[in-house]
Amino acid sequence: MIPLFSLALVFFAISLQTFVDAQGIQSRITAYANTGDNITLPCHLDGQSNLFGNRIKWTKLEDDATETDVIISMGFHKKTYGNFLNRVYLLEADENDATLVITDLDVTDYGTYRCEIINGMNDKIIEVNLKVDGVVFPYSPRLGRYNLNFHDAEATCREQDAVVASFEQLYGAWRNGLDWCNAGWLNDGTVQYPITNPRQPCGGVQISAGLRNYGRQHRSNSRFDVFCFTAGLRGRFYYLIQPHKLSYDEAVAACKNNGAEIAKVGHIYAAWKLLGYDRCDAGWLADGSVRYPISRPRKNCSPTEAAVRFIGFPDKKQKLYGVYCYKPQQ
Ligand SMILES: *[C@@H]1O[C@H](CO)[C@@H](O)[C@H](O)[C@H]1NC(C)=O
């Protein structure tokens, strides 16, 4: 039996910079992980001090500047909160150790975590930025572009097995070449879009490449598209070989008969980006759209770029397409 901690070290690269900054935060750390992993977020009291009797508090700082409690520990008393209930614990490798373990990492777990060790004398604060490997994709619903207020946007990403992307995630996607000319919500309530190739209809040619920012918009009254973020697949994504083309209802039934479900948009993006999935067959997805994933551009199959190609939201009765299925891990 390999101890959990060494397993974790196999999966995660942790870069450590130690300094004390203006907010009294004594070090900032970045950790990378995949969904389903267990991750350890390090926090130690240095020197001879003993943590026993100190209050240890881990909180998560959300993108909208709110904080949520993760775990609070005081001696033998430990309490976990909300989404972290029964999913986190303190490693307590030695008497100076306040390291946090998050098990079964979820796509919503990325972000900044703060460890506070409070003993009244020399309080210690450490921040750890947890990045979850994944992919950002733009989404507009069947109704067409600019139909989602912020709350619709959150629900829409959730339906695609994703969450609303953060600024940092969209920025990362832009640096990796994402160019999209429709503005979409981010999880901080701002509306932005990434342009790598400046052009007239997309903010003009005067402004250099980058994220075009409409700023914070009214969460109920403003309507845009959305950028969703989905992480690694927890199951198997595949094109279902069928003797003939299917209507939408037949597609749903075909996956079901195969012991799976019709795949979501988040699944096709995750398979394409993280696994290099490539298939030149247009297939139905759960939202009623038809798409196909190309990672090796070639004649008649997205010749100019690797992309998830979008055919549209066709009439669901048309028997013109195949289907992509998804079988969640048992
Ligand atoms: C994560 O930790 C849990 C509980 O400690 C364990 O059951 C599970 O196998 C671990 N998962 C991985 C991927 O190491």
The ligand as a Gaussian input file, in Angstrom:
#p B3LYP/6-31G(d) Opt

LIG

0 1
 C       -8.117000       9.442000      -2.596000
 O       -8.299000       9.269000      -1.215000
 C       -9.376000       8.387000      -0.905000
 C       -9.625000       8.431000       0.590000
 O       -8.446000       8.638000       1.317000
 C       -9.059000       6.992000      -1.439000
 O      -10.112000       6.119000      -1.167000
 C       -8.855000       7.105000      -2.954000
 O       -8.454000       5.841000      -3.485000
 C       -7.810000       8.144000      -3.297000
 N       -7.788000       8.359000      -4.742000
 C       -6.639000       8.460000      -5.447000
 C       -6.799000       8.752000      -6.900000
 O       -5.517000       8.356000      -4.967000

